[in-house]
Amino acid sequence: MNNEEEKLKKKANDLVLAFETLDLYNDYLLLKKEVETDSYLQGLKRDRDTLQKKLKYFKTEEKKDALKLAQKLNDEYNNSPLVINYLAIKKELESLLNSFTCSDF
């Protein structure tokens, strides 16, 4: 590796280290963990996913009711303040990352 490549690699590593110390990144990690370990939210998600997998076995009228229930579970999950905050920070973090990347690089 030549001197120019070493300088670029060092700058990239410094950028990663700086990124990992951002409050936004640390808030994202904290909220992600909270969402993943919240038993109520995980129960909603599990129940919704299980119901959606079983939809193909229901008859038409049962399927309508099951779809309504799946939508209710989905709405309850997505409207949780914890999930709303997590998704907002995730979007902000993705926007920040997109400002550092370009498809021409």
FENQUICOR-V522114 format. One record per pair of residues at least 12 apart in sequence whose C-alpha atoms are under 8 Angstrom apart, sorted by the first residue. I is the first residue (numbers start at 1). J is the second residue. D is the distance in whole Angstrom. If there is no record, write none. Layout:
I&J&D  I&J&D
This chain:
24&89&7  24&93&7  25&93&7  27&89&8  28&86&7  28&89&6  28&90&6  28&93&8  31&82&7  31&85&8  31&86&5  32&86&6  34&82&8  35&82&7  35&83&7  35&86&8  41&77&6  44&73&6  44&74&7  44&76&8  44&77&6  45&73&7  45&74&7  45&77&7  47&73&8  48&70&5  48&71&8  48&73&6  48&74&7  51&66&7  51&70&6  52&67&8  52&70&7  55&67&8
